[in-house]
């Protein structure tokens, strides 16, 4: 039987950088990455199409491994590199311009890794938070993060620096309709758990032994009602009453840890 038509994952088409400075989107539509971990991971990623590397000699020496023969490198000083990236960005002597990553499809990540959790972000827009979440997703072996294409940050240097290389190893699926994507997860056998501080059940009690999709809401507002309605269960993290809530990236990391350490 043929698979249903795939939902395209539109990876970062907005937020272009004008001129030299910006969040990490070059005027040509390329992505600019900076910092040793982000650049090194991108250079090692065979799915990346690289355009050019600006670097200090110390930056080149800090890389793990050698660049391929003929790789386009332009040596520059620290001040010159600072003009290519966001203001006060810690570029560590490395700025890489490359193509955005190719689209990822939800059915591909569900087909290949049902024993690994999916992490669904409902309108989490801060690139630092999404970068930190990607880092936790890599650490705890998540299959992918899933976001709505219109309400999530684009692929930029700021996000990649926060992800510390995880942008290159964790699939990022962008969908048009998040509720419909949650329906597809249910059809594929995933138990969908929405994290909210108002839930009666603790996350440990709500976790099944099979495939899991964790859903976290936006900074401040939390999950939208429609998204919560598409979850099979709502659960809370057992935090102290002295703290009202956790940052979304911290909550995601704890939830991923809970899945990684659950008992059958």
C-alpha positions as CSV (number, residue, x, y, z in Angstrom):
1,X,0.0,0.0,0.0
2,X,1.3,3.4,-0.9
3,X,2.1,5.8,1.9
4,X,-0.1,8.9,2.4
5,X,1.3,12.1,0.9
6,X,4.1,13.3,3.1
7,X,3.8,16.6,5.0
8,X,6.7,18.8,4.0
9,X,9.0,20.0,6.7
10,X,9.8,23.6,5.8
11,X,13.1,24.2,7.4
12,X,13.8,27.9,8.1
13,X,12.7,29.9,5.1
14,X,12.2,33.2,7.0
15,X,14.2,35.7,9.1
16,X,16.9,36.5,6.6
17,X,19.8,38.5,7.7
18,X,20.4,41.9,6.1
19,X,24.0,43.0,5.6
20,X,26.7,41.5,7.8
21,X,25.1,41.3,11.2
22,X,22.0,39.3,12.1
23,X,20.8,36.1,13.7
24,X,22.6,33.9,11.2
25,X,20.7,34.0,7.9
26,X,22.7,35.4,5.1
27,X,21.1,37.7,2.5
28,X,21.5,35.0,-0.2
29,X,19.3,32.5,1.8
30,X,22.3,30.7,3.2
31,X,22.7,29.9,6.9
32,X,25.7,31.3,8.8
33,X,26.8,29.2,11.8
34,X,29.5,30.2,14.3
35,X,31.3,28.7,17.3
36,X,33.5,25.6,17.4
37,X,30.8,23.0,18.3
38,X,28.2,24.3,15.8
39,X,30.7,24.7,12.9
40,X,32.5,21.4,13.6
41,X,29.3,19.5,13.7
42,X,28.1,21.1,10.4
43,X,31.4,20.3,8.7
44,X,31.1,16.6,9.8
45,X,27.4,16.4,8.6
46,X,27.3,14.8,5.2
47,X,23.8,16.3,4.7
48,X,25.2,19.8,4.8
49,X,26.2,21.7,1.6
50,X,28.9,24.0,2.6
51,X,29.7,27.3,0.9
52,X,32.5,29.0,2.7
53,X,34.4,29.1,6.0
54,X,35.8,32.3,7.5
55,X,38.2,31.6,10.3
56,X,41.2,32.7,12.3
57,X,44.2,30.3,12.3
58,X,43.5,29.5,15.9
59,X,39.9,28.7,15.0
60,X,41.0,26.2,12.3
61,X,43.5,24.6,14.7
62,X,40.7,24.1,17.2
63,X,38.7,21.9,14.9
64,X,38.6,18.1,15.3
65,X,40.0,16.7,12.1
66,X,41.2,18.3,8.9
67,X,39.1,20.2,6.3
68,X,38.7,18.4,2.9
69,X,41.2,19.4,0.2
70,X,40.2,22.5,-1.6
71,X,37.6,23.5,1.0
72,X,36.9,27.3,0.6
73,X,38.5,29.0,3.6
74,X,39.1,32.7,4.0
75,X,41.4,33.7,6.9
76,X,40.3,36.7,8.9
77,X,40.9,38.4,12.2
78,X,38.5,38.4,15.1
79,X,37.1,41.8,14.3
80,X,36.3,40.9,10.7
81,X,34.5,37.8,11.9
82,X,32.5,39.8,14.4
83,X,31.0,41.8,11.5
84,X,29.6,38.6,9.9
85,X,27.6,37.4,12.9
86,X,25.1,38.6,15.5
87,X,26.3,41.4,17.8
88,X,28.6,40.1,20.5
89,X,28.2,36.5,19.3
90,X,30.9,34.2,20.6
91,X,32.2,33.0,17.2
92,X,35.4,31.4,18.6
93,X,37.2,32.3,15.4
94,X,34.9,30.3,13.1
95,X,32.0,31.4,10.8
96,X,30.6,28.9,8.3
97,X,28.1,29.7,5.5
98,X,26.1,26.8,4.3
99,X,22.8,25.7,2.8
100,X,19.8,25.1,5.1
101,X,19.2,21.5,6.0
102,X,16.9,19.5,3.8
103,X,13.3,18.9,4.7
104,X,12.5,16.0,7.1
105,X,9.3,14.1,7.0
106,X,7.3,12.9,10.0
107,X,6.6,9.4,8.7
108,X,10.3,8.8,8.1
109,X,11.2,9.5,11.8
110,X,8.3,7.4,13.0
111,X,9.1,4.5,10.7
112,X,12.7,4.3,11.8
113,X,12.7,4.8,15.6
114,X,9.5,3.8,17.5
115,X,11.6,3.0,20.6
116,X,12.8,6.6,20.8
117,X,10.6,9.5,21.9
118,X,9.3,12.3,19.7
119,X,9.4,15.8,21.3
120,X,6.6,18.1,20.1
121,X,7.0,21.9,20.7
122,X,3.8,23.9,20.6
123,X,4.8,27.4,19.5
124,X,8.1,27.5,21.4
125,X,9.6,30.5,19.6
126,X,12.8,31.4,21.4
127,X,15.8,30.2,19.4
128,X,17.9,29.8,22.6
129,X,15.3,27.5,24.1
130,X,14.8,25.5,20.9
131,X,18.6,25.1,20.6
132,X,18.9,23.9,24.2
133,X,16.0,21.5,23.6
134,X,17.8,20.1,20.6
135,X,20.9,19.6,22.7
136,X,18.8,17.6,25.3
137,X,17.1,15.7,22.5
138,X,20.5,14.6,21.3
139,X,21.7,13.7,24.8
140,X,18.6,11.5,25.5
141,X,18.4,9.9,22.1
142,X,15.1,11.5,20.9
143,X,14.0,10.5,17.4
144,X,13.1,14.0,16.4
145,X,11.7,17.3,17.5
146,X,8.4,18.4,15.8
147,X,7.3,22.0,15.4
148,X,4.7,24.0,13.5
149,X,6.5,25.8,10.6
150,X,4.8,29.2,11.3
151,X,5.4,29.4,15.0
152,X,9.0,28.2,15.5
153,X,12.3,29.9,15.0
154,X,14.1,29.4,11.7
155,X,17.5,27.6,11.3
156,X,20.0,30.3,12.3
157,X,23.4,30.7,13.9
158,X,21.9,31.8,17.2
159,X,19.9,28.6,17.4
160,X,22.8,26.4,16.2
161,X,25.2,27.9,18.8
162,X,22.7,27.2,21.6
163,X,22.3,23.6,20.2
164,X,26.1,23.1,20.4
165,X,26.1,20.8,17.4
166,X,22.8,19.0,18.0
167,X,21.1,20.8,15.1
168,X,23.2,18.5,12.8
169,X,22.2,15.2,14.5
170,X,18.6,15.5,15.7
171,X,16.0,15.5,12.9
172,X,13.8,18.6,13.0
173,X,10.3,18.1,11.5
174,X,8.3,21.2,10.6
175,X,4.6,20.6,9.9
176,X,1.8,22.8,8.7
177,X,-0.7,21.6,11.3
178,X,0.5,20.4,14.6
179,X,-2.8,18.8,15.7
180,X,-2.9,16.8,12.5
181,X,0.7,15.7,13.1
182,X,-0.4,14.5,16.6
183,X,-3.2,12.4,15.0
184,X,-0.6,10.8,12.7
185,X,1.5,9.9,15.7
186,X,-1.5,8.3,17.3
187,X,-2.1,6.3,14.2
188,X,1.5,5.1,14.2
189,X,1.1,3.8,17.8
190,X,2.6,6.7,19.8
191,X,1.1,7.6,23.2
192,X,0.9,11.4,23.3
193,X,1.7,13.0,26.7
194,X,1.2,16.7,27.2
195,X,3.2,18.4,30.0
196,X,1.3,20.9,32.1
197,X,1.6,21.9,35.7
198,X,-2.1,21.6,36.2
199,X,-2.3,17.9,35.5
200,X,-3.2,15.4,38.3
201,X,-0.8,12.6,37.2
202,X,3.0,12.8,37.5
203,X,4.9,12.0,34.3
204,X,6.4,8.8,35.7
205,X,2.9,7.5,36.3
206,X,1.7,8.5,32.8
207,X,4.5,6.9,30.8
208,X,3.7,3.7,28.9
209,X,6.2,1.1,27.8
210,X,5.7,1.7,24.1
211,X,6.3,4.6,21.7
212,X,5.9,8.1,23.3
213,X,5.4,11.6,22.0
214,X,6.1,14.3,24.6
215,X,4.3,17.6,24.0
216,X,5.6,20.9,25.6
217,X,3.9,24.3,25.4
218,X,5.2,27.8,24.6
219,X,7.2,29.9,27.0
220,X,4.7,31.5,29.3
221,X,1.4,30.5,27.7
222,X,1.9,26.7,27.8
223,X,0.1,24.3,25.5
224,X,-2.8,25.5,23.5
225,X,-6.2,24.0,24.4
226,X,-6.5,22.3,21.0
227,X,-3.1,20.7,21.3
228,X,-3.9,19.5,24.8
229,X,-7.1,17.9,23.4
230,X,-5.0,15.9,21.0
231,X,-3.0,14.3,23.8
232,X,-3.8,10.9,25.2
233,X,-2.8,12.0,28.7
234,X,-1.7,15.2,30.5
235,X,1.1,15.0,33.1
236,X,3.2,17.2,35.4
237,X,6.7,17.2,36.5
238,X,7.0,16.7,40.3
239,X,8.6,20.0,41.1
240,X,8.6,21.8,44.5
241,X,5.7,24.0,45.4
242,X,8.2,26.8,45.9
243,X,8.7,27.1,42.1
244,X,5.7,27.8,39.9
245,X,7.2,26.4,36.7
246,X,10.4,25.5,34.8
247,X,11.8,27.0,31.7
248,X,10.6,25.0,28.7
249,X,14.0,23.7,27.8
250,X,14.6,22.5,31.4
251,X,11.2,20.8,31.4
252,X,11.9,19.1,28.1
253,X,15.2,17.8,29.4
254,X,13.7,16.3,32.5
255,X,10.9,14.7,30.5
256,X,13.3,13.2,28.0
257,X,15.4,11.8,30.9
258,X,12.2,10.3,32.4
259,X,11.6,8.4,29.1
260,X,15.2,7.3,28.8
261,X,15.2,5.8,32.3
262,X,11.7,4.3,32.5
263,X,11.3,0.7,33.4
264,X,9.4,-1.7,31.2
